Amino acid sequence: MLASLTIRNVVLIEQLTIDFQSGLCALTGETGAGKSILLDSLGLALGARSDSGLVRQGEEQASVTAEFIVPEDSDVLTFLKLQELEVSSELILRRSVTKDGRSRAFINDQAVSVSLLKQVGEMLVEIHGQFETQSLLQPRVHRGLLDDYGTPSENLLSVADFWDSWKKSEANLLLLREKMNKARADEHYYRTSLEDLDELSPEVGEEEKLSTLKNKLMRREQILDNLKTAEQGLEEIEILSTAIWKSLDRLGGEGQTATAAMERANVEIQEVHAALQDLSKDIENSEYSLEEIDDRLFSLKAQARKHGCAIDELPKKREEIAQILNGIEQEDQNISELIGLVEKNKKQYVVAAEKISIIRKKSAEKLSKLVMKELIPLKLEKTKFEVSVRILSEDQWNDLGTDEVQFLVATNPGAMAGSLNKVASGGELARLMLALKVVLSEVGVAGTLVFDEVDSGIGGATAAAVGERLARLSEHRQILVVTHSPQVAAKAQNHWIVTKGGNKKITTNIVFLENYKDRQEEIARMLSGAEITSEARAAAARLLDSDRNEKSVA
């Protein structure tokens, strides 16, 4: 609820703080006293369009601060936390505007955009006046209000889930078709690519292996010359070793140690000879020639460039291409399966949406009757109100179902019902909004409702009926009503009077009427005008006492 409103330098208001209460709060006062300024100030704090004309003459800046008390689990706090703002159950909205028209917005002293302030303001307060376009006038919110009134949340969640499944399967089908169309357009490319890769048969690690072998082959002649020289040296060693063996034989037993060493050396020489022969054989009997290796590397690099990958990734690329070609061959079956899934999900969505449509139509009929019942004592007995539920074309379906919901009204008998915002009279519209809000008293987010001159153009029993409905509505919401009707003011639990005074500089002020006598005097003024008579005071007492008696009986 709105806990307080602090206004500084707005038109006729120099500085003013109003502490509001729960229940039905009435603001009264003579025409021109400044009641509209209070509403303009509140609208400024709630994100309404700013105007440099609001700045009090001679001042640089105007500002309005609105403090709200909201439940810890309220939607507005959840919304603000998603915006990464630090908030609590005490929510302070502040707006300033300079005389050159610049505006700034704050929530709990954190700078925010005016659009965000307006979103939050709409969640906290609904203003129903003769000329403002309110949320109830917008067809886009009617379906949500009807659902809040009578559609079980599990049904709404069900249709949203089926919608999500349907649309995801449709997207997958579209993606597969696009993929297959592209694959078919490139099928010849894929088939020739697969043939080339199969013919080439690339292997992981082949590039490194071929590069190593190529380096060896490029050094082949040098290696062979060195091997030949080494072989010649071994032959000379073998000739020399023959002479050594002869000399050792002549030594007999004295040369035993030398003979053993010579035998070991001979074994080592034989190993060197074998290693040289193996190396020579490996070089001479290579699987590829140097030219063949160059050709192989060139072909591998050409395929890697073609497919935009490394040579070692060519085997993997070959498998990917094979899978694409296999997908083309399986295309009909895959698309057929997805089409079946799309049809299944759509059918489930339609069935769930039809259930909601039936529920909505029943709720619409009930809501229409209840609102019509409320219109009679509000002197709108000739007005016809109906909640229209109609099926939308398929391209307009969404996660809320297949229905369009719209509140329609006809103010003259026999006239065709039209949109709420086509109602000509502001007073009729305000009372119609009141009737709707009474019926939908537990529906909606805003905890504070403001009615600006909802009693315009009426009096007597009709004004009393308006007051009674505002009082009923205040059992569920904080209600602020700007009124010229004594019957309405008498129903309020809290009553403020707006006054205007001052000589050189006119100032608007607001006074809380704390006791019965003060309220009686103000209601008497509303009944009789500037000169308050004893008869007016008596009539005011009857209104106040009547309201007290009704509450005591209740």
Phi, psi and omega in degrees: 000160176284117183270321180202158178224121180246124185239131178230124173058043175254111178049253183271359183257119178279304175204129185207133174237127180245124175263114183269165179237171175282175179083206182268118182246122181255137173242120182235173179154164181293155176301131181090358182290334178124017179298321180295330178295322177299316180292321176298321179294314178299316179300322178300315180294335182268003175101012177293165181299133181273161183211127180299340178294347178283341183287128181301138182304130179091354181254157181274331188207145172247150177213150178225134178237124178244123180255131181239149170250119183233153178296151181299331182261018184290153179298325183294322177291319177300316179299315182292326177294326176294335176275006178063038175256145177275117184222165177216186180294342173264108187248122184244118177256128181227141180219139177231152177218133181268168183292345175265009172095358179286139186233145176227149183230145181218146170233118186050045178064016174254124183297133179223167175285156179295326179296321177292319178301319181294320177301315180293318179302319180293334178281339184263323188223138169246127179252121180246106181235184182284335189237344181286146173271113186258168183301325180294343178276348185269116180305332183296339181262352186294320180297317179297320179295318179294320179294318177298327181287319189213003182257121180301139183297328181296327177293319179294320178295321180297311182294327178293320179295316180294322177300314181298315179296318180298311184292326177293317179293324175297318180295320178295321178296315179298318180296317180296317180296318178297319180295317181290323177298317178294318180297319179294321178296330181256013186301316180300318179299314181296320183292315178295324178296318179295319178298316180298317181291322177295321179292321180285326181050059180293150179234149177294130179089359185292324181299314179296318180298313181292322179296320178297314180295323179298319179297321178295315182294325178295335178260012189302309184297317179297319180295317181296320178298317179294323178295321180295316179298318179295321179296318179297319178297321178295323178296318178296322178295320181294321178297314179297321182294332178296317179294321180296317180301320180298317180295321180292325179297323181288337178288333179070224185293330182296336182261020184300316182295316179296323180296318180297318179296321179295323178297318179295318179297322180296322178296317180297319180298321179294322177295317177299317180299317181294319180296319178296322179294319179296316181295319179295319179294321181296319181288317185287330184255033179300144181296326181240151168273168179300322179294318180294321178297316178300317179296319181295314179297321178299316180294319179295316180294323179297318178292323178295319177295319181300319185260003176063045181215174175283158180301320181293344180268358182298320177300320178294320178298324178298320179292321178298316180296321179297322179293321178298315179295324177293322177297322177297319179292330181263008188305309184303317181293315181296316180293321179299319179295318180291323176300319178298320179293319178299314181296320179296313181295321179296317180299318179297319178297313182298318179299314180295321180293323178295323177298316179295322179300317179297316179297316182297318182295322177293316179296322181297318180296317180294315181297319180300314181296318182293320178293317178301322179296322180288335184288332185300306180290347178270014178062037175234036185294339179271354180277135177252126178243136177214149175257113182270130175235115180226153181283132178276162172292155189302326181291352179253000177295154178207192184288356176260357178122195186251010187257148163253129179246132180215135175275123183240154181213145172232124184270347179239140180302134178086346180284150179286136180292139179227185182299152180302322184285004175266356178296129188287313188274129177297322180295317177299317181297316180298318179291325177296318176299320179297314179300317179298313182294327177297314179292321182263035189300332182256013182250141177110164185267318188299133179268349181234129176243134179245127177244119182258108178052048177296342182263015183300129175080008180232169178196186176056228185297325181293317177297322177297321178296321177298314180300317179300318182289325175296320179296319177297318180295328182289351174289338182247339184219160168282127183243125172249125180233125172268118191220151170250005184264121177296328179296321179288313182300325181294336181280346187288145172278334181226139189222127175239148176244132180263127182234161178229133182208188181103156181256289182286323183232109183291136181227137174267138179225163178225134185236131176278127179273104190277333187233169183302317184297317180296319179293318179301319182295317181292319179292325176297318177300321180293330180281321190247344182099204186299320180266109184274120182263165177295326178296321179294321179295321179294318179294321178297319179297320179297319179296314181293317181293321178300317180294321178297317181297319179298318180293323181291323177294318179296000000 
